[in-house]
Amino acid sequence: MVLQVKRWLPDKDIIVVGDNSYASIEFLDKARKLATIIATMRMDTALYDFVLRGREGVVG
């Protein structure tokens, strides 16, 4: 939806206000390039980056 609104209004700054369901890392990562996101979070929330893939396991 954010992408569609940005296409309709390319010259405008988009501000999205949502509840804590909009505070997911996947959504924020994709939407931050298109709009400003305002969402509630718990005060004790700990945000982490995705775990990088390690090396393949060795058999034997």
TORPA-4810 file (N, C-alpha, C, O; in nm, 3 decimals):
<nodes>
NODE_1_0.081_-0.118_0.000_0.000_0.000_0.000_0.087_0.126_0.000_0.055_0.224_-0.069_M
NODE_2_0.195_0.125_0.075_0.284_0.241_0.080_0.344_0.267_-0.058_0.354_0.382_-0.101_V
NODE_3_0.383_0.161_-0.127_0.438_0.175_-0.261_0.336_0.235_-0.356_0.370_0.321_-0.437_L
NODE_4_0.211_0.192_-0.347_0.107_0.245_-0.435_0.082_0.393_-0.410_0.069_0.471_-0.505_Q
NODE_5_0.076_0.433_-0.284_0.056_0.574_-0.252_0.173_0.658_-0.302_0.154_0.768_-0.353_V
NODE_6_0.295_0.606_-0.288_0.413_0.678_-0.337_0.409_0.694_-0.488_0.454_0.795_-0.541_K
NODE_7_0.356_0.594_-0.558_0.342_0.605_-0.704_0.240_0.712_-0.742_0.259_0.785_-0.839_R
NODE_8_0.132_0.720_-0.664_0.029_0.821_-0.692_0.079_0.962_-0.663_0.044_1.056_-0.733_W
NODE_9_0.161_0.975_-0.559_0.208_1.106_-0.513_0.361_1.108_-0.505_0.416_1.116_-0.395_L
NODE_10_0.429_1.101_-0.618_0.575_1.088_-0.615_0.649_1.208_-0.557_0.760_1.194_-0.507_P
NODE_11_0.588_1.327_-0.562_0.655_1.447_-0.514_0.622_1.481_-0.369_0.671_1.582_-0.317_D
NODE_12_0.541_1.400_-0.304_0.500_1.427_-0.167_0.574_1.338_-0.069_0.613_1.226_-0.102_K
NODE_13_0.594_1.389_0.052_0.649_1.308_0.161_0.534_1.229_0.223_0.433_1.287_0.262_D
NODE_14_0.549_1.097_0.232_0.446_1.010_0.285_0.478_0.978_0.431_0.591_0.940_0.462_I
NODE_15_0.380_0.993_0.519_0.395_0.957_0.659_0.289_0.852_0.691_0.170_0.876_0.672_I
NODE_16_0.333_0.736_0.738_0.244_0.626_0.773_0.240_0.613_0.925_0.345_0.602_0.989_V
NODE_17_0.120_0.616_0.982_0.101_0.600_1.126_0.028_0.469_1.148_-0.078_0.446_1.090_V
NODE_18_0.085_0.382_1.233_0.022_0.253_1.258_0.046_0.205_1.400_0.119_0.267_1.476_G
NODE_19_-0.018_0.094_1.434_0.001_0.038_1.567_0.124_-0.053_1.567_0.202_-0.051_1.471_D
NODE_20_0.143_-0.130_1.672_0.266_-0.209_1.684_0.277_-0.320_1.581_0.386_-0.376_1.566_N
NODE_21_0.172_-0.356_1.511_0.186_-0.456_1.405_0.265_-0.402_1.287_0.317_-0.480_1.206_S
NODE_22_0.276_-0.270_1.274_0.357_-0.210_1.169_0.503_-0.195_1.210_0.583_-0.142_1.132_Y
NODE_23_0.539_-0.239_1.328_0.675_-0.224_1.378_0.762_-0.345_1.347_0.866_-0.363_1.410_A
NODE_24_0.722_-0.428_1.253_0.804_-0.545_1.219_0.924_-0.502_1.136_0.916_-0.407_1.058_S
NODE_25_1.034_-0.569_1.154_1.158_-0.533_1.086_1.143_-0.543_0.935_1.195_-0.458_0.862_I
NODE_26_1.074_-0.645_0.886_1.059_-0.663_0.742_0.985_-0.544_0.680_1.026_-0.491_0.577_E
NODE_27_0.876_-0.503_0.744_0.798_-0.390_0.692_0.879_-0.261_0.698_0.883_-0.186_0.600_F
NODE_28_0.941_-0.236_0.811_1.017_-0.113_0.827_1.133_-0.104_0.730_1.163_0.003_0.678_L
NODE_29_1.199_-0.216_0.704_1.313_-0.216_0.613_1.270_-0.180_0.471_1.340_-0.106_0.403_D
NODE_30_1.157_-0.233_0.427_1.110_-0.206_0.291_1.047_-0.068_0.277_1.063_-0.003_0.174_K
NODE_31_0.976_-0.025_0.380_0.901_0.100_0.369_0.983_0.224_0.400_0.944_0.334_0.361_A
NODE_32_1.095_0.210_0.469_1.170_0.330_0.509_1.227_0.407_0.391_1.255_0.526_0.404_R
NODE_33_1.245_0.341_0.278_1.295_0.410_0.159_1.185_0.493_0.093_1.214_0.585_0.016_K
NODE_34_1.060_0.462_0.122_0.947_0.526_0.057_0.874_0.627_0.144_0.816_0.723_0.093_L
NODE_35_0.877_0.606_0.276_0.795_0.688_0.364_0.855_0.695_0.503_0.947_0.620_0.538_A
NODE_36_0.802_0.787_0.583_0.834_0.795_0.724_0.732_0.711_0.799_0.611_0.728_0.779_T
NODE_37_0.778_0.620_0.883_0.689_0.529_0.955_0.685_0.567_1.102_0.789_0.583_1.166_I
NODE_38_0.564_0.582_1.156_0.545_0.608_1.298_0.463_0.492_1.352_0.348_0.473_1.312_I
NODE_39_0.522_0.415_1.445_0.453_0.299_1.501_0.488_0.286_1.648_0.597_0.325_1.691_A
NODE_40_0.397_0.232_1.725_0.423_0.211_1.867_0.504_0.084_1.887_0.491_-0.012_1.811_T
NODE_41_0.586_0.085_1.990_0.664_-0.032_2.029_0.666_-0.038_2.180_0.649_0.063_2.248_M
NODE_42_0.687_-0.156_2.231_0.706_-0.169_2.375_0.837_-0.102_2.413_0.931_-0.098_2.334_R
NODE_43_0.842_-0.049_2.533_0.963_0.020_2.578_1.081_-0.075_2.594_1.196_-0.031_2.584_M
NODE_44_1.056_-0.203_2.618_1.166_-0.298_2.637_1.194_-0.380_2.511_1.253_-0.488_2.519_D
NODE_45_1.152_-0.331_2.395_1.176_-0.402_2.270_1.325_-0.401_2.236_1.392_-0.299_2.247_T
NODE_46_1.375_-0.516_2.195_1.514_-0.528_2.151_1.513_-0.560_2.002_1.459_-0.663_1.961_A
NODE_47_1.571_-0.473_1.921_1.575_-0.494_1.777_1.712_-0.545_1.737_1.814_-0.493_1.781_L
NODE_48_1.713_-0.647_1.656_1.838_-0.706_1.609_1.835_-0.716_1.458_1.728_-0.724_1.398_Y
NODE_49_1.951_-0.716_1.398_1.962_-0.738_1.255_1.944_-0.887_1.228_1.957_-0.969_1.319_D
NODE_50_1.916_-0.922_1.104_1.902_-1.063_1.069_2.035_-1.135_1.087_2.141_-1.077_1.065_F
NODE_51_2.029_-1.260_1.126_2.149_-1.342_1.143_2.204_-1.376_1.005_2.131_-1.421_0.918_V
NODE_52_2.333_-1.354_0.988_2.396_-1.387_0.861_2.410_-1.538_0.849_2.427_-1.608_0.948_L
NODE_53_2.403_-1.586_0.727_2.415_-1.729_0.705_2.559_-1.772_0.729_2.653_-1.711_0.677_R
NODE_54_2.576_-1.876_0.807_2.710_-1.928_0.837_2.760_-2.019_0.727_2.696_-2.036_0.624_G
NODE_55_2.875_-2.077_0.750_2.932_-2.167_0.649_2.856_-2.299_0.650_2.790_-2.334_0.749_R
NODE_56_2.865_-2.371_0.542_2.799_-2.501_0.530_2.861_-2.601_0.627_2.980_-2.593_0.658_E
NODE_57_2.780_-2.692_0.675_2.830_-2.795_0.766_2.923_-2.892_0.696_2.912_-2.916_0.576_G
NODE_58_3.015_-2.948_0.771_3.112_-3.044_0.718_3.071_-3.183_0.765_3.046_-3.204_0.884_V
NODE_59_3.065_-3.277_0.673_3.030_-3.415_0.707_3.158_-3.489_0.743_3.258_-3.482_0.671_V
NODE_60_3.153_-3.561_0.855_3.267_-3.646_0.888_3.355_-3.601_0.997_3.453_-3.669_1.030_G
</nodes>
